[in-house]
Amino acid sequence: MRRVAVVGNSGSGKTTVGRRLAGVLGVPFVELDAIHHQPGWEPLPVDEFRARVTGIAAGDGWVIDGNYRAVRDLVWARADTVVWFDLPRRTVMRQVILRTVRRAVTREVLWNGNREPLSGLFRLAPEESIIRWAWVKHTTYRDRYRTAAADPEYAHVKFVRIGSRKDATVLLNAAVGR
């Protein structure tokens, strides 16, 4: 395990575990949100996004966190492992709500000077609320990654499904003992 894609719903724990895994493996950790979300939450143009990710994915080792379809082919073509977070919806929602409230109240700076707006707690449009996004995307991500794990196109990739915190601990412990 040297080139790992970490995917799953917002608030599922991918970034936390991805950072730890990268530390254990001694490889760079890359959060695709930090590349994609430019100041003012403007998306990086797709051609620039793909160019930056191509350079990163060319490396010998990495943990890349994110679900972006625009670059999935680049990341997964080089990945040896996909760690797929598939936690129960109630767990994801509890985690994403607590994280979003904390970030909004403390005005935590995320990527490129962006902050989660307090108004995002009350918006119903998924594109305007990470909480609503996590709710509506839960089944989409579950179906997407379950299908991908069975797809012969990805036979070169080992899929590791994380369905609980215990599964994440087992993964990290296995990486330490590699």
N, CA, C and O of each residue as an XYZ file, in Angstrom:
712
protein
N       0.866     -1.177      0.000
C       0.000      0.000      0.000
C       0.906      1.231      0.000
O       1.527      1.569      1.007
N       0.962      1.896     -1.171
C       1.793      3.098     -1.309
C       1.052      4.252     -1.963
O       1.382      5.414     -1.730
N       0.042      3.937     -2.789
C      -0.735      4.966     -3.479
C      -2.206      4.679     -3.175
O      -2.808      3.758     -3.727
N      -2.762      5.492     -2.286
C      -4.080      5.207     -1.726
C      -5.050      6.334     -2.031
O      -4.778      7.497     -1.735
N      -6.184      5.983     -2.626
C      -7.288      6.926     -2.812
C      -8.263      6.702     -1.658
O      -8.653      5.568     -1.380
N      -8.651      7.779     -0.993
C      -9.600      7.700      0.114
C     -10.874      8.401     -0.337
O     -10.857      9.582     -0.681
N     -11.985      7.656     -0.332
C     -13.255      8.181     -0.836
C     -14.374      7.903      0.156
O     -14.230      7.086      1.066
N     -15.492      8.598     -0.035
C     -16.659      8.409      0.816
C     -17.346      9.732      1.055
O     -16.928     10.770      0.543
N     -18.386      9.684      1.825
C     -19.226     10.842      2.062
C     -18.515     11.909      2.897
O     -17.606     11.612      3.672
N     -18.948     13.144      2.719
C     -18.470     14.250      3.551
C     -18.800     13.943      5.005
O     -19.906     13.502      5.315
N     -17.848     14.174      5.888
C     -18.073     13.947      7.307
C     -17.888     12.514      7.750
O     -18.154     12.194      8.909
N     -17.441     11.639      6.864
C     -17.310     10.225      7.215
C     -15.998      9.905      7.923
O     -15.861      8.831      8.510
N     -15.037     10.817      7.876
C     -13.754     10.584      8.531
C     -12.613     10.337      7.566
O     -11.519      9.963      7.989
N     -12.847     10.541      6.263
C     -11.799     10.256      5.276
C     -10.549     11.088      5.489
O      -9.440     10.563      5.394
N     -10.700     12.360      5.770
C      -9.532     13.225      5.918
C      -8.744     12.873      7.170
O      -7.516     12.807      7.127
N      -9.424     12.650      8.270
C      -8.752     12.291      9.523
C      -7.952     11.001      9.363
O      -6.771     10.950      9.706
N      -8.594      9.968      8.844
C      -7.913      8.687      8.679
C      -6.873      8.779      7.560
O      -5.795      8.196      7.670
N      -7.188      9.505      6.490
C      -6.243      9.667      5.387
C      -4.945     10.316      5.846
O      -3.863      9.879      5.454
N      -5.041     11.352      6.670
C      -3.835     12.008      7.209
C      -3.012     11.025      8.050
O      -1.790     10.950      7.928
N      -3.712     10.279      8.902
C      -3.004      9.307      9.752
C      -2.339      8.230      8.902
O      -1.195      7.849      9.150
N      -3.063      7.747      7.902
C      -2.525      6.707      7.029
C      -1.290      7.205      6.289
O      -0.292      6.491      6.191
N      -1.354      8.420      5.771
C      -0.198      8.997      5.077
C       0.998      9.083      6.018
O       2.127      8.800      5.617
N       0.754      9.472      7.268
C       1.838      9.543      8.249
C       2.462      8.186      8.511
O       3.684      8.057      8.583
N       1.618      7.173      8.653
C       2.103      5.813      8.892
C       2.905      5.311      7.690
O       3.949      4.679      7.851
N       2.408      5.597      6.489
C       3.074      5.121      5.278
C       4.284      5.968      4.900
O       5.118      5.543      4.101
N       4.381      7.171      5.477
C       5.484      8.070      5.149
C       5.375      8.644      3.747
O       6.373      8.803      3.044
N       4.130      8.957      3.347
C       3.877      9.519      2.017
C       3.091     10.816      2.163
O       2.490     11.054      3.210
N       3.083     11.663      1.127
C       2.306     12.906      1.202
C       0.797     12.643      1.284
O       0.279     11.679      0.720
N       0.120     13.528      2.001
C      -1.341     13.521      2.059
C      -1.838     14.678      1.207
O      -1.364     15.805      1.348
N      -2.785     14.402      0.330
C      -3.334     15.421     -0.562
C      -4.852     15.430     -0.409
O      -5.516     14.410     -0.595
N      -5.379     16.587     -0.071
C      -6.820     16.774      0.047
C      -7.289     17.491     -1.219
O      -6.959     18.657     -1.437
N      -8.054     16.794     -2.044
C      -8.482     17.374     -3.315
C      -9.306     18.640     -3.130
O      -9.286     19.514     -3.997
N     -10.025     18.757     -2.027
C     -10.782     19.988     -1.759
C      -9.854     21.200     -1.724
O     -10.225     22.284     -2.175
N      -8.649     21.016     -1.189
C      -7.700     22.128     -1.077
C      -7.214     22.605     -2.446
O      -6.809     23.757     -2.598
N      -7.255     21.728     -3.425
C      -6.873     22.099     -4.783
C      -8.071     22.670     -5.533
O      -7.960     23.679     -6.229
N      -9.196     22.025     -5.383
C     -10.397     22.394     -6.149
C     -11.006     23.726     -5.708
O     -11.370     24.548     -6.550
N     -11.120     23.944     -4.397
C     -11.782     25.147     -3.878
C     -10.796     26.306     -3.792
O      -9.954     26.359     -2.896
N     -10.915     27.214     -4.721
C     -10.079     28.416     -4.752
C     -10.721     29.490     -3.870
O     -11.826     29.279     -3.372
N     -10.062     30.634     -3.662
C     -10.664     31.689     -2.842
C     -12.090     32.017     -3.293
O     -12.399     32.044     -4.484
N     -12.943     32.265     -2.300
C     -14.344     32.561     -2.587
C     -15.127     31.335     -3.023
O     -16.193     31.457     -3.628
N     -14.605     30.158     -2.720
C     -15.222     28.872     -3.079
C     -15.332     28.668     -4.593
O     -16.121     27.845     -5.059
N     -14.536     29.423     -5.355
C     -14.550     29.246     -6.815
C     -13.820     27.952     -7.166
O     -12.735     27.691     -6.646
N     -14.410     27.143     -8.044
C     -13.725     25.908     -8.436
C     -12.558     26.190     -9.372
O     -12.628     27.087    -10.213
N     -11.498     25.428     -9.223
C     -10.377     25.493    -10.138
C     -10.861     24.957    -11.485
O     -11.536     23.928    -11.513
N     -10.544     25.609    -12.592
C     -10.960     25.077    -13.897
C     -10.509     23.617    -14.053
O      -9.426     23.237    -13.608
N     -11.352     22.820    -14.686
C     -11.122     21.382    -14.781
C      -9.766     21.047    -15.397
O      -9.086     20.145    -14.909
N      -9.359     21.741    -16.446
C      -8.068     21.422    -17.070
C      -6.905     21.672    -16.110
O      -5.940     20.908    -16.090
N      -6.995     22.741    -15.314
C      -5.949     23.020    -14.323
C      -5.984     22.002    -13.180
O      -4.941     21.560    -12.697
N      -7.189     21.640    -12.760
C      -7.376     20.643    -11.707
C      -6.739     19.324    -12.141
O      -5.977     18.720    -11.386
N      -7.049     18.887    -13.343
C      -6.502     17.628    -13.863
C      -4.975     17.695    -13.988
O      -4.282     16.722    -13.692
N      -4.463     18.824    -14.419
C      -3.003     18.965    -14.567
C      -2.311     18.851    -13.212
O      -1.287     18.179    -13.089
N      -2.860     19.498    -12.209
C      -2.243     19.442    -10.875
C      -2.310     18.037    -10.298
O      -1.344     17.554     -9.708
N      -3.456     17.383    -10.471
C      -3.616     16.031     -9.929
C      -2.747     15.036    -10.695
O      -2.231     14.088    -10.104
N      -2.580     15.235    -11.990
C      -1.696     14.361    -12.774
C      -0.287     14.374    -12.192
O       0.337     13.324    -12.042
N       0.209     15.556    -11.867
C       1.544     15.668    -11.287
C       1.651     14.969     -9.945
O       2.652     14.310     -9.662
N       0.634     15.106     -9.127
C       0.640     14.472     -7.801
C       0.559     12.953     -7.936
O       1.306     12.222     -7.286
N      -0.356     12.489     -8.786
C      -0.560     11.043     -8.944
C       0.653     10.350     -9.548
O       0.800      9.136     -9.408
N       1.519     11.095    -10.213
C       2.730     10.509    -10.804
C       3.748     10.110     -9.736
O       4.696      9.380    -10.025
N       3.556     10.586     -8.509
C       4.490     10.286     -7.435
C       4.512      8.816     -7.050
O       3.590      8.062     -7.363
N       5.581      8.422     -6.366
C       5.754      7.027     -5.949
C       4.818      6.614     -4.827
O       4.458      5.442     -4.707
N       4.427      7.575     -4.010
C       3.554      7.254     -2.895
C       2.736      8.460     -2.502
O       3.215      9.591     -2.572
N       1.494      8.225     -2.084
C       0.601      9.295     -1.670
C      -0.679      8.724     -1.091
O      -1.019      7.561     -1.312
N      -1.373      9.555     -0.354
C      -2.760      9.301      0.040
C      -3.532     10.506     -0.467
O      -3.285     11.635     -0.044
N      -4.472     10.260     -1.381
C      -5.276     11.332     -1.973
C      -6.714     11.164     -1.503
O      -7.331     10.117     -1.696
N      -7.234     12.221     -0.879
C      -8.568     12.230     -0.285
C      -9.510     13.041     -1.167
O      -9.283     14.229     -1.394
N     -10.573     12.397     -1.669
C     -11.588     13.133     -2.413
C     -12.338     12.289     -3.417
O     -11.859     11.252     -3.877
N     -13.537     12.764     -3.749
C     -14.468     12.036     -4.612
C     -14.639     12.634     -6.000
O     -15.588     12.275     -6.696
N     -13.781     13.506     -6.418
C     -14.007     14.260     -7.647
C     -13.945     13.378     -8.892
O     -12.906     12.801     -9.213
N     -15.073     13.286     -9.582
C     -15.135     12.508    -10.829
C     -14.169     13.051    -11.877
O     -13.631     12.289    -12.680
N     -13.950     14.351    -11.871
C     -13.093     14.992    -12.883
C     -11.670     14.461    -12.861
O     -10.958     14.573    -13.858
N     -11.240     13.880    -11.735
C      -9.861     13.386    -11.637
C      -9.779     11.931    -11.172
O      -8.685     11.393    -11.003
N     -10.915     11.305    -10.967
C     -10.892      9.927    -10.457
C     -10.100      9.004    -11.371
O      -9.355      8.153    -10.885
N     -10.245      9.154    -12.688
C      -9.504      8.285    -13.608
C      -8.000      8.430    -13.414
O      -7.271      7.442    -13.495
N      -7.533      9.635    -13.163
C      -6.105      9.881    -12.972
C      -5.592      9.240    -11.688
O      -4.529      8.620    -11.668
N      -6.362      9.399    -10.623
C      -5.962      8.882     -9.318
C      -6.052      7.358     -9.292
O      -5.109      6.687     -8.875
N      -7.172      6.817     -9.733
C      -7.376      5.381     -9.635
C      -6.488      4.594    -10.607
O      -6.187      3.429    -10.351
N      -6.071      5.203    -11.703
C      -5.179      4.511    -12.639
C      -3.845      4.193    -11.966
O      -3.193      3.204    -12.303
N      -3.442      5.035    -11.013
C      -2.151      4.855    -10.323
C      -2.303      4.259     -8.926
O      -1.322      3.803     -8.338
N      -3.508      4.260     -8.397
C      -3.722      3.773     -7.033
C      -3.509      2.260     -6.953
O      -3.807      1.519     -7.890
N      -2.985      1.826     -5.804
C      -2.968      0.388     -5.544
C      -4.076      0.009     -4.565
O      -4.433     -1.162     -4.438
N      -4.617      1.023     -3.870
C      -5.658      0.791     -2.878
C      -6.667      1.929     -2.912
O      -6.302      3.096     -3.058
N      -7.950      1.572     -2.774
C      -9.014      2.552     -2.556
C      -9.621      2.238     -1.195
O     -10.158      1.153     -0.975
N      -9.527      3.203     -0.290
C     -10.158      3.079      1.013
C     -11.486      3.813      0.913
O     -11.529      5.027      0.717
N     -12.567      3.054      1.052
C     -13.918      3.546      0.836
C     -14.653      3.624      2.172
O     -14.929      2.602      2.799
N     -14.967      4.850      2.602
C     -15.718      5.063      3.833
C     -17.201      4.888      3.562
O     -17.794      5.631      2.780
N     -17.790      3.904      4.214
C     -19.197      3.536      4.024
C     -19.868      3.390      5.382
O     -20.424      2.341      5.710
N     -19.804      4.456      6.160
C     -20.393      4.443      7.501
C     -21.912      4.590      7.429
O     -22.434      5.083      6.429
N     -22.626      4.172      8.470
C     -24.073      4.376      8.497
C     -24.420      5.866      8.383
O     -23.685      6.729      8.862
N     -25.545      6.140      7.744
C     -25.975      7.536      7.544
C     -26.050      8.291      8.865
O     -25.637      9.449      8.930
N     -26.564      7.667      9.912
C     -26.705      8.370     11.208
C     -25.340      8.803     11.744
O     -25.220      9.880     12.329
N     -24.319      7.981     11.551
C     -22.971      8.317     12.004
C     -22.400      9.472     11.196
O     -21.835     10.415     11.749
N     -22.556      9.384      9.883
C     -22.065     10.454      9.000
C     -22.754     11.770      9.331
O     -22.099     12.809      9.423
N     -24.066     11.732      9.509
C     -24.798     12.974      9.771
C     -24.397     13.587     11.106
O     -24.232     14.803     11.204
N     -24.240     12.769     12.120
C     -23.795     13.295     13.420
C     -22.432     13.971     13.275
O     -22.220     15.074     13.779
N     -21.518     13.302     12.584
C     -20.165     13.837     12.431
C     -20.141     15.099     11.585
O     -19.457     16.059     11.940
N     -20.873     15.124     10.470
C     -20.833     16.294      9.589
C     -21.517     17.493     10.237
O     -21.081     18.629     10.050
N     -22.578     17.254     10.991
C     -23.263     18.358     11.675
C     -22.337     18.961     12.735
O     -22.175     20.180     12.795
N     -21.737     18.124     13.560
C     -20.843     18.636     14.609
C     -19.650     19.374     14.003
O     -19.270     20.443     14.481
N     -19.070     18.808     12.964
C     -17.912     19.448     12.321
C     -18.310     20.795     11.713
O     -17.587     21.780     11.860
N     -19.450     20.839     11.036
C     -19.885     22.061     10.367
C     -20.205     23.157     11.377
O     -19.833     24.313     11.176
N     -20.884     22.809     12.447
C     -21.189     23.796     13.488
C     -19.889     24.328     14.079
O     -19.738     25.539     14.242
N     -18.948     23.440     14.401
C     -17.665     23.869     14.969
C     -16.937     24.807     14.015
O     -16.457     25.865     14.424
N     -16.856     24.423     12.749
C     -16.146     25.248     11.769
C     -16.810     26.608     11.580
O     -16.134     27.632     11.484
N     -18.141     26.606     11.527
C     -18.858     27.867     11.297
C     -18.735     28.801     12.500
O     -18.512     30.001     12.336
N     -18.877     28.260     13.691
C     -18.833     29.077     14.905
C     -17.421     29.618     15.159
O     -17.261     30.777     15.541
N     -16.412     28.789     14.951
C     -15.034     29.223     15.207
C     -14.429     29.981     14.033
O     -13.336     30.537     14.142
N     -15.145     30.002     12.908
C     -14.684     30.672     11.685
C     -13.352     30.067     11.208
O     -12.465     30.768     10.720
N     -13.250     28.749     11.366
C     -12.040     28.031     10.955
C     -11.759     28.267      9.473
O     -12.651     28.156      8.632
N     -10.525     28.589      9.174
C     -10.119     28.777      7.786
C      -9.845     27.406      7.188
O      -9.080     26.612      7.736
N     -10.479     27.148      6.061
C     -10.304     25.869      5.379
C      -9.266     26.043      4.282
O      -8.100     26.300      4.582
N      -9.653     25.911      3.030
C      -8.707     25.958      1.918
C      -8.756     27.317      1.259
O      -9.830     27.850      0.983
N      -7.594     27.867      1.011
C      -7.458     29.118      0.266
C      -8.278     30.253      0.864
O      -8.851     31.069      0.142
N      -8.327     30.295      2.193
C      -9.019     31.371      2.895
C     -10.517     31.185      3.045
O     -11.187     32.053      3.604
N     -11.057     30.084      2.564
C     -12.499     29.847      2.661
C     -12.898     29.406      4.063
O     -12.132     28.770      4.787
N     -14.127     29.769      4.414
C     -14.716     29.357      5.692
C     -16.113     28.820      5.413
O     -16.775     29.219      4.455
N     -16.543     27.901      6.277
C     -17.915     27.410      6.138
C     -18.848     28.489      6.684
O     -18.689     28.933      7.822
N     -19.811     28.907      5.883
C     -20.728     29.949      6.356
C     -21.769     29.378      7.316
O     -22.242     28.254      7.143
N     -22.112     30.155      8.312
C     -23.149     29.761      9.256
C     -24.467     29.510      8.523
O     -25.250     28.650      8.925
N     -24.710     30.259      7.454
C     -25.960     30.084      6.693
C     -26.061     28.687      6.078
O     -27.160     28.226      5.770
N     -24.916     28.007      5.896
C     -24.929     26.658      5.340
C     -25.639     25.657      6.230
O     -26.034     24.584      5.775
N     -25.803     26.009      7.504
C     -26.515     25.121      8.419
C     -28.008     25.077      8.119
O     -28.695     24.134      8.511
N     -28.508     26.086      7.430
C     -29.949     26.209      7.234
C     -30.395     26.081      5.786
O     -31.595     26.102      5.512
N     -29.488     25.953      4.882
C     -29.822     25.876      3.457
C     -30.263     24.469      3.091
O     -29.788     23.488      3.663
N     -31.177     24.380      2.134
C     -31.680     23.074      1.696
C     -31.040     22.600      0.400
O     -31.072     21.407      0.097
N     -30.464     23.508     -0.361
C     -29.817     23.115     -1.611
C     -28.495     22.421     -1.276
O     -27.662     23.003     -0.580
N     -28.285     21.197     -1.753
C     -27.043     20.474     -1.435
C     -25.782     21.237     -1.817
O     -24.760     21.098     -1.145
N     -25.826     22.032     -2.867
C     -24.660     22.791     -3.305
C     -24.337     23.943     -2.358
O     -23.260     24.532     -2.444
N     -25.262     24.268     -1.458
C     -25.074     25.378     -0.528
C     -24.950     24.932      0.922
O     -24.781     25.764      1.813
N     -25.032     23.619      1.167
C     -24.974     23.095      2.531
C     -24.284     21.740      2.538
O     -24.778     20.786      1.938
N     -23.152     21.652      3.210
C     -22.436     20.381      3.285
C     -23.256     19.346      4.047
O     -23.119     18.148      3.803
N     -24.104     19.794      4.963
C     -24.963     18.874      5.711
C     -25.993     18.253      4.768
O     -26.181     17.036      4.760
N     -26.644     19.075      3.994
C     -27.623     18.563      3.020
C     -26.927     17.699      1.970
O     -27.465     16.676      1.547
N     -25.719     18.119      1.546
C     -24.937     17.336      0.578
C     -24.697     15.923      1.112
O     -24.909     14.939      0.404
N     -24.250     15.832      2.374
C     -23.974     14.525      2.967
C     -25.232     13.661      3.017
O     -25.167     12.451      2.802
N     -26.368     14.282      3.299
C     -27.630     13.520      3.366
C     -27.998     12.954      1.991
O     -28.278     11.763      1.857
N     -27.995     13.811      0.982
C     -28.466     13.362     -0.338
C     -27.446     12.491     -1.064
O     -27.831     11.699     -1.924
N     -26.167     12.611     -0.748
C     -25.127     11.834     -1.447
C     -24.822     10.485     -0.793
O     -24.078      9.681     -1.353
N     -25.379     10.239      0.363
C     -25.035      9.021      1.096
C     -25.250      7.760      0.246
O     -24.332      6.955      0.091
N     -26.420      7.594     -0.285
C     -26.718      6.411     -1.099
C     -25.946      6.432     -2.409
O     -25.508      5.386     -2.890
N     -25.777      7.611     -2.988
C     -25.026      7.740     -4.241
C     -23.614      7.207     -4.080
O     -23.148      6.419     -4.903
N     -22.926      7.634     -3.021
C     -21.556      7.177     -2.798
C     -21.524      5.685     -2.495
O     -20.650      4.975     -2.993
N     -22.451      5.204     -1.698
C     -22.489      3.768     -1.378
C     -22.616      2.955     -2.666
O     -21.876      1.996     -2.886
N     -23.554      3.351     -3.499
C     -23.762      2.621     -4.759
C     -22.553      2.746     -5.693
O     -22.131      1.763     -6.301
N     -22.006      3.946     -5.803
C     -20.876      4.198     -6.707
C     -19.674      3.326     -6.355
O     -19.078      2.701     -7.232
N     -19.321      3.284     -5.078
C     -18.103      2.571     -4.700
C     -18.325      1.071     -4.574
O     -17.390      0.296     -4.772
N     -19.518      0.652     -4.254
C     -19.828     -0.787     -4.272
C     -19.715     -1.312     -5.697
O     -19.156     -2.385     -5.925
N     -20.243     -0.558     -6.652
C     -20.164     -0.937     -8.061
C     -18.716     -0.934     -8.548
O     -18.290     -1.860     -9.238
N     -17.967      0.093     -8.195
C     -16.569      0.192     -8.625
C     -15.743     -0.975     -8.086
O     -14.885     -1.505     -8.791
N     -15.995     -1.373     -6.851
C     -15.226     -2.467     -6.248
C     -15.413     -3.776     -7.010
O     -14.538     -4.641     -6.986
N     -16.552     -3.922     -7.685
C     -16.830     -5.141     -8.445
C     -16.509     -5.003     -9.929
O     -16.651     -5.964    -10.686
N     -16.083     -3.830    -10.345
C     -15.835     -3.551    -11.763
C     -14.462     -4.086    -12.184
O     -13.454     -3.743    -11.567
N     -14.413     -4.925    -13.230
C     -13.126     -5.455    -13.698
C     -12.123     -4.364    -14.100
O     -10.916     -4.605    -14.083
N     -12.605     -3.178    -14.459
C     -11.705     -2.077    -14.808
C     -10.764     -1.732    -13.654
O      -9.660     -1.230    -13.867
N     -11.219     -2.008    -12.430
C     -10.431     -1.669    -11.243
C      -9.857     -2.912    -10.558
O      -9.603     -2.900     -9.354
N      -9.656     -3.965    -11.317
C      -9.121     -5.210    -10.755
C      -7.722     -5.017    -10.170
O      -7.305     -5.774     -9.293
N      -6.999     -4.006    -10.652
C      -5.640     -3.733    -10.150
C      -5.636     -3.043     -8.789
O      -4.581     -2.867     -8.178
N      -6.820     -2.654     -8.317
C      -6.936     -1.888     -7.082
C      -7.550     -2.757     -5.985
O      -8.538     -3.458     -6.207
N      -6.953     -2.699     -4.814
C      -7.545     -3.364     -3.655
C      -8.517     -2.384     -3.004
O      -8.124     -1.271     -2.654
N      -9.767     -2.775     -2.837
C     -10.760     -1.940     -2.166
C     -10.851     -2.353     -0.706
O     -10.984     -3.535     -0.389
N     -10.778     -1.364      0.177
C     -10.925     -1.590      1.608
C     -12.129     -0.781      2.055
O     -12.091      0.450      2.060
N     -13.204     -1.476      2.434
C     -14.432     -0.805      2.885
C     -14.333     -0.538      4.385
O     -14.076     -1.443      5.180
N     -14.545      0.727      4.752
C     -14.561      1.136      6.157
C     -16.022      1.361      6.543
O     -16.638      2.348      6.141
N     -16.562      0.432      7.325
C     -17.965      0.523      7.739
C     -18.139      0.953      9.180
O     -19.261      1.125      9.655
N     -17.007      1.130      9.886
C     -17.064      1.508     11.297
C     -15.721      2.100     11.713
O     -14.734      2.008     10.983
N     -15.699      2.703     12.884
C     -14.432      3.216     13.422
C     -13.450      2.071     13.659
O     -12.242      2.227     13.485
N     -13.985      0.923     14.055
C     -13.127     -0.247     14.273
C     -12.416     -0.629     12.977
O     -11.228     -0.953     12.995
N     -13.133     -0.593     11.854
C     -12.512     -0.907     10.565
C     -11.362      0.057     10.263
O     -10.326     -0.355      9.742
N     -11.546      1.333     10.591
C     -10.493      2.328     10.358
C      -9.274      2.024     11.226
O      -8.137      2.140     10.770
N      -9.513      1.640     12.465
C      -8.412      1.287     13.366
C      -7.668      0.060     12.852
O      -6.439      0.017     12.895
N      -8.399     -0.927     12.371
C      -7.782     -2.133     11.814
C      -6.907     -1.769     10.614
O      -5.791     -2.273     10.481
N      -7.410     -0.901      9.747
C      -6.631     -0.460      8.579
C      -5.329      0.205      9.014
O      -4.258     -0.130      8.509
N      -5.419      1.139      9.943
C      -4.222      1.852     10.396
C      -3.235      0.909     11.074
O      -2.027      1.020     10.864
N      -3.737     -0.013     11.880
C      -2.854     -0.971     12.534
C      -2.177     -1.895     11.521
O      -1.008     -2.247     11.680
N      -2.910     -2.281     10.488
C      -2.340     -3.133      9.440
C      -1.264     -2.374      8.676
O      -0.244     -2.951      8.298
N      -1.487     -1.078      8.445
C      -0.494     -0.267      7.724
C       0.784     -0.129      8.541
O       1.882     -0.128      7.983
N       0.649     -0.014      9.850
C       1.821      0.084     10.721
C       2.635     -1.209     10.646
O       3.865     -1.181     10.618
N       1.934     -2.335     10.615
C       2.603     -3.639     10.612
C       3.015     -4.132      9.248
O       3.603     -5.206      9.123
N       2.705     -3.341      8.199
C       2.966     -3.785      6.831
C       4.135     -4.660      6.822
O       4.531     -5.149      5.764
